């Protein structure tokens, strides 16, 4: 039986890396020589994967980019997941969360059709919307707590009683994890001071940390507060700054150079 978190931890040690590369292709940004390929996204991803396989502990495709290209995009996502296979854990960033029977279908697609090792979910609909995901006990469930975007203040910083919403999410998910054991939190590197607060409330939960790179998140607090009480290191996502490091036929080599740089910056 697979175990997403064990697989990630093993690769973090083997590759000495907490880097997770976001595979987020946009047709207009692809190197010109592959844009005409009907599976241009897969061809692009394959070269990035081949160039960086030994530098990462996880890959994170965001399903939105593939959905935007319609059927060909989703076919490329499936081909990408199949190509990665069991070489590196896949975290399919889907940010799902709906009433129970809808979530069950989302979970089935993510974990059975795409065979992803983990996904991201929204907590807004509450416990029963997340249990269909968590029941896949060998997979990782990363709940949005403190996201890296500017609009974080609209809802996540609101107070419920004396506690801000993002801290209430962390507190709740820590408790849910006692039952399922496969929850983690999405916590943005663009909010370094708040990372410490989330870690205090959720000492056992692995962090998926976006915001390093193009969003200029802070590395030092990411490394300081990203580690769990039991020593599980954070999964730190970098996407655009790596996959678009080059735009010519050598884009794979340029992506490797950028990945090596971020891997070094993130060494703990």
N, C-alpha and C positions, 0 to 999 in steps of 0.2 A: 504493500500500500504506500502511495506517495505521501509526502509531507512537505508542503510548500516551504514552511519556515526552516525545516532541516536542510532542504535542498539549497536554499539561499545561504544559510549559515556555512554550509560546506564549501560553496563557491566563494564566499567572502574570504574564507581561510585559504582555499587553494589558489585563488587569483590575487589575494591580498587586495581586495577591492570591495568597496561598498557602492560603487557606481552602478546605476541603472540607466540605460539609454532609452529615451523615449522615441519610439518609431512612429513619427507623426508626419507622413509625407503629404505635401501639397503639390498638385500637378504643376502649377506655374513655377514652383521653385526647384523642380527636378532638373538635373543636367539635361541639356537639350538633346543629347544623343539617345536618351531613353524615353523621352516624353511620348513618342509615337507608339510605343509598345502597349498593347492592350492590357498587359499586366505590369505597367510601368512601376506601380507602387511595390509590387513584389520584387521586381528586378532591382529597384533602388534599395529596398530593405535587405535583400540577399547580400548585396555588396557591402553594406554597412555591417551586417552580422559577420560576414566572413572576415572583415577587417578588424573586428573588435571582440571576437568571441572569448579571447583569453584575458580581457580587460574588465569584464563586467561580472556582476552577480545576479543580474536580472535584466530582462527587456520589458518595456512597457509600451505596447501600442495603444493609442487612444482611438477607440472605435469611431469617434466622430469624423475623423479625417477619411476613413474608409467609407462610411455611410454617405458622405458628401459626394462621392464619385459613383454612387449607385451600385449596381450588381457587380461591375468589374472591380470596384473598390473592395467590396466584401469578399469577392473571390480571392483578391490579393491578400486580404487579411487571413483568410483560411490557409492559403498557400504559405504565408509567412509563419503562422503558428505550426503548421505541419513541418516546415523546414527546420525551425528551431527544435521541434520535438522535445526530447528529454535532455538536450545538451545544456540548456540554460532555462531556469524558471521563467514563465511568462506571466506578467501581471497585466491583464486586459483592463484598461481604464475605461469603464463604462458608466460610472456614477449612477447606477440604477437604484430604485427604491419605489415600490408601489404596493398596493394591497396584496395580500398573501398569494392568491392564485396567479396574479400577474408576475410577482417576484419569483414564483416557482418556475415560470416559463423563462424569465430572464436568466435565472441561475442555470437552468438546463442548457440553454444556448451557450452561455459563457463557459461552463465547466465541462459539458459533454460534447457539444459540436466543435467549439474552438479548442477545447481541452486546456484552457488556461489554468494556471496554478493558483491564481488569485485575481481579485477584482476590487474595484472601488464602489462604494454604495453611499447613498444619502440617508441620513437618519431622520429626515423630516417627518416621515409617516410612522416612526416608532418601531418598537420591538418586533411586532408581528410581521412587519414588512421586510425585516432582515433575517428572520429565522430560516426562510427557505434557502438563503445563501449559506448561513452558518451550519446548516445540517450537512453540508458537504464538508465533513470535519477534517478532511485531508487538504483542504484548500484554505487560502488566506482571504480574510474579509477586512478591507481597510475602509473605515468609516470616516467621512468628511467631518473634521472637527474645526480646524483652523486653516482655511485655504490661503493660497498665496496671492490672490488677486486683490485689486483695490476695493472691490465691493464687499469685502469681508466685514466692514463696519456696519453694513445695512441691517444684518440680522445676527451675525455671530457674536457681536459685541453688546447686544442688548442684554439687559439684566432680567433674570428670572429669580425673584427673591433677592438675595445678596450676591448671586453668582451669575457671571456672564454665560451666555448660551454655549459657547465653545467649551467652557469648563464643565458645564452640566453634561454635555455630550461625552467628554472624556470620562467623567465620573460614572455615567450610565454604562458606557461600553466596557469599562474595567469590570463592572459587576456582571455584565452579560458574558464576559470572557471566562468568568469562573465556571460557567456551565459548559461552554462550547470549546474554549481553549484555542480558537483560531482567529480572534479579532486583532486588528491593529488600527492605528489612527493615521489619517492624513493631516500633517502639520507643516505649514509652510515655513520655509527658511527666511521669508521676507518679514517675519514677525519674531525676531530673536528673543525678546524679553518674555514673550508669552510662552515660548517653548518650555521654559523652566517651570511655569505654572502647570502646563499640561502634564509634563513628566511627573511632577509631584503627585498629581491626582491619579495618574495611570502608570505606576512604576513597572508594570509587567507587560505593557502593550508595545509591540514593535511599531516604529514610526516609518511611514512613507513620506519622504520630505521632498516636495517640489520647490521650485523657486531659485535654485542655484543656476547661474549662467545668465541667460537673457533677462531674467527678472531681478538679477543682482541681489539674491539672498545672501545671508551671512554664513560663512563656513564654520567659524569658530564655535558659535553656540549650537550649530547643527551637530557638530562632533561631540560637544560637551553634554548636551541634553538628549541626544538621539539614542543613546545606549540604554537598554532596559536594565532593571535590577539584576537580572541573570546574565547580562553581558551580550545580549543580542544587539548587534549594531544596526543603525538605521539603513534603510534603502533610500539612497539619494538620487533623485532623478535629474538628468540633464538631457535636453532634447535638441532644440534648435542650434545651440552653440556647438554641438558635435555633428549632427547629421547634415548641416548646411555649412560646415567649415570650408568646403570646396564646392565648386560648381562645374568643373570640367570633368574630363574622363578619369582623372585621378582622384575623384571625390572620396573614394573609399580610403585611400592613403591619407588624405587630409582629415577625414573623420577619425582615423586611428591616431593621428598626431594630437588632435584635440582631446580624444578620450584618454590618451596617456597623460596629458596635462591635468585633466580633472581627476583622474585616478590618483595622481601624485598629490594634488591639493587636498584630497579627501582621505589620505592615509591617516590611520589612527594609531 
